[in-house]
Amino acid sequence: MGTVITSRAVLNAGSLGRLPIKEGAEIGFGNLKREAVMGDDGVLGHTEVYEGAPYIKCTIVHAKTTDEDAIKAFVDESITIETNSGKNYTLTDAWTVDPLTLNVKDGQLEVLFNGYEMIPQ
């Protein structure tokens, strides 16, 4: 039996419902960054610091029914992203990060959501 490689996803964003996203959504886990601490004799250990917040970055397909105001106002709701490989993640207490911009030629909105925690399901 073959292994399914993650290549597609479905995004359910709380009150926004299922969003029509283009291929290529990106999930950031908000991992710890670890750096070596050096001494005269070599490596003494390492430090840990959070590099950034967990996120979901995606491109929403824009149409007449797209509610830009609701997307801009999105805050304190969970987002679930379901992948075709069976791995699903929930971004808790998420919010829209950047001001929205619409690429009219391609009919798409680039959206970045941050949240407090990325929880595998």
C-alpha positions in Angstrom: 0.0 0.0 0.0 1.4 3.4 -0.9 1.7 6.4 1.3 -0.4 9.5 0.7 1.7 12.6 0.6 0.1 15.8 1.8 -0.9 17.8 -1.3 -4.4 19.3 -0.6 -6.2 20.8 2.3 -9.6 22.1 3.4 -9.9 25.1 5.6 -12.8 25.6 8.1 -12.5 29.0 9.8 -15.1 29.3 12.6 -17.9 31.7 11.7 -16.4 32.2 8.2 -17.2 28.5 7.4 -15.3 26.5 4.8 -13.1 28.9 2.8 -12.4 28.2 -0.9 -8.6 28.1 -0.9 -6.1 27.6 -3.7 -3.5 24.9 -3.5 -0.3 25.6 -1.5 -1.6 26.6 1.9 1.2 26.8 4.5 1.1 25.7 8.1 3.6 27.1 10.6 3.8 25.3 13.9 5.5 28.0 16.0 8.4 25.8 16.9 11.1 26.6 19.4 14.3 27.8 17.9 17.3 26.1 19.5 20.8 27.5 19.4 24.1 26.0 20.7 25.8 27.6 23.7 29.5 27.4 23.2 32.3 27.3 25.8 36.0 26.9 25.8 35.7 23.1 25.6 33.0 23.1 22.9 29.2 22.8 23.2 27.8 23.3 26.7 24.2 22.9 25.8 21.5 24.9 24.0 19.0 27.7 24.5 15.4 27.8 23.5 13.3 30.7 22.3 10.0 30.9 20.4 10.7 32.2 16.9 7.2 33.1 15.9 3.5 32.4 16.5 1.8 29.4 14.9 0.1 30.3 11.6 -1.9 29.3 8.6 -1.2 31.2 5.4 -3.5 30.6 2.4 -5.0 32.1 -0.7 -8.7 32.5 -0.7 -10.5 32.4 -4.1 -12.4 35.7 -4.5 -15.9 35.8 -5.8 -19.1 37.9 -5.5 -20.0 36.1 -2.3 -16.7 36.7 -0.6 -17.2 38.7 2.6 -14.0 40.7 3.0 -15.3 42.5 6.0 -15.9 39.3 7.9 -12.4 38.0 7.0 -10.8 41.3 8.1 -12.8 41.2 11.4 -12.0 37.5 12.1 -10.6 37.2 15.7 -10.6 34.7 18.6 -11.9 31.7 16.7 -10.4 28.3 15.9 -9.5 27.3 12.4 -9.2 23.6 11.3 -7.2 22.6 8.3 -7.7 19.0 7.1 -5.2 17.5 4.7 -5.7 14.7 2.2 -3.1 12.6 4.0 -5.3 12.4 7.1 -3.3 14.9 9.2 -5.6 17.6 10.6 -4.6 20.6 12.7 -6.5 23.2 14.7 -5.2 26.8 15.2 -6.7 28.0 18.4 -8.0 31.5 19.1 -6.9 32.7 15.6 -7.0 36.1 14.1 -6.4 37.8 10.7 -2.9 39.3 10.8 -2.3 41.5 7.7 -4.6 44.0 5.9 -6.3 42.2 3.0 -5.3 42.8 -0.5 -7.2 41.5 -3.6 -5.3 40.5 -6.7 -7.9 41.3 -9.3 -6.2 39.6 -12.2 -6.1 36.2 -10.4 -9.2 36.7 -8.2 -7.5 35.8 -4.9 -6.9 37.2 -1.4 -3.7 36.4 0.4 -4.6 35.8 4.1 -2.4 35.1 7.1 -4.0 33.8 10.3 -2.0 33.6 13.6 -3.1 31.8 16.7 -2.0 30.7 20.2 -1.4 27.0 19.5 -1.4 24.6 16.6 -2.9 21.3 17.8 -2.6 18.1 15.7 -5.9 16.1 15.6 
